[in-house]
Amino acid sequence: MTSPVTTTIEGAVGIIELNRPEKFNCLSLEVHELIDKARAAFEANPEVRALLIRSTGKHFCTGADLAEVKGSLKDTEALDHFIGSGMDVLMRLEASPLPVIVAVQGLCLAGGLELALAADVCFAAKSAKFGDQHAQFGLIPGWGGSQRLARLVGLRRALDLMFSARWLTAEDALNMGLVNYLVADEELQQHSLDYATTLTTRSRDGLTAMKRLARAGVEMPLADAMDLERGAVVRHLQGADTAEGLDAFENRRTPNFNQ
């Protein structure tokens, strides 16, 4: 039986691939558990320095597995587990010490959008569409969409997208800040992999620190966030990667942070 999530390593990039194209890569408990298992395994592997999330088939992900949702509606405990498990998985993904890149083709809707929002950098094919359709069917986001979307694009834009349930073109998503890079459909996988590969040449500790500072600091008063950065940079400047980077700069060579 084919796994709904497959994993591979290309160079130093750990790839997590949703593999339910016949169900538009919808997110079930099993899919979330497999994403979480893959993330943890890649984080524990010192040879992996970046994560790339992508999907097989025409669409990235159109949301939750509605059969599982409907099967849990009369069981409060099961329903809470379904929602809480997905929320925890995406929180751990967002907090990963590795940079997380997502590559989106086709439709990225509802729970699929929530998965993309938990990543650090988003690539989109030019034909991709983004949207939160919960309101159209009397639902509300359950995996962080109401929180991450507002933080990323601003409150009014987020409320409009949630209220209206409208779809955004990839270009609109780029202009709104949901997407970082817009690429030709046929070049999506290669461009996103190339970007992730570039990140693997950086200091793993440095990227981890930058991500932690940015994600934690944005929730803090500026003065507290500056103190957080001050302590982190003093520690980092005394580390081996800084020594390697400065030596490479002085000797006009490419630094090697894989030692």
C-alpha positions, 0 to 999 in steps of 0.5 A: 500500500502506498504511503500518504506521505513519503520522505527522501533526502536530496543532498542535505535537504529533507523532503516531505511529500504529501502523496494522496493525489486521488484525495487532493492530498487532504490531511488526515490524522495519519498524514499529520502523524507521518509529517510529524515523524518525518520532521522529527527524523530529519531534525535528528539527522545532522546531515539534514540542514533544510526541510522541503514540503511538497505534494504529488498530483495536481493540487498541493492540499485542499484541506482536512480529510472531511470523512474523518471530520464527519466521523468525529462530530458526535464524539467530542473527545475524538474531535478534539484529538483530531483538531489538537493533533493537527494543531500540535503538528503544525506548531512543531513544524513552525518551531523546527530549528531547520528552515522549512520551505513549502512548494505549492501547486494547484489548490492550497485551501483551508487546512492546506493553507494552514500547513503552508502558513506554518512554513518559513518560505513559500514557493508557488507555481504561477497557476496556484490558488490560495484560499480559506474556504471554511466560512463558505461551509459554516466552518472555522479554521482549526489548525492555526489559520485564524492566528497565523494568517492575521500575523502574516498579512494583517488583521483586515486582510485576514478577516476579508479572506476568511469572511469571503472565502475567496481564492487568491491567484498566486500573484495576489498571494505574492503581493499580499505576502503569503508567497515569497517566490512565484515560478513557472509551473514546470519549474516549481520543484526544481526552484524550491529544491535549489533554494533549499539546497542553497540554505544547506550551505549556510550555518545551521546554528546561524539559521536556527538562531535567526528563525528563533529570534524572528519568530519569538521576537515578533510576539514581544515588545521591541525592547525585550526582543532586542535583549533577546537578540543581543544575548544570542549574537554574543553567544553566536559570535564566539562559536565555530561557525563565526570563526569559519565564516570570518576566516573564509571572508578574510581569505576570499574563499567559500565558507564550509559550515559542514565541519 
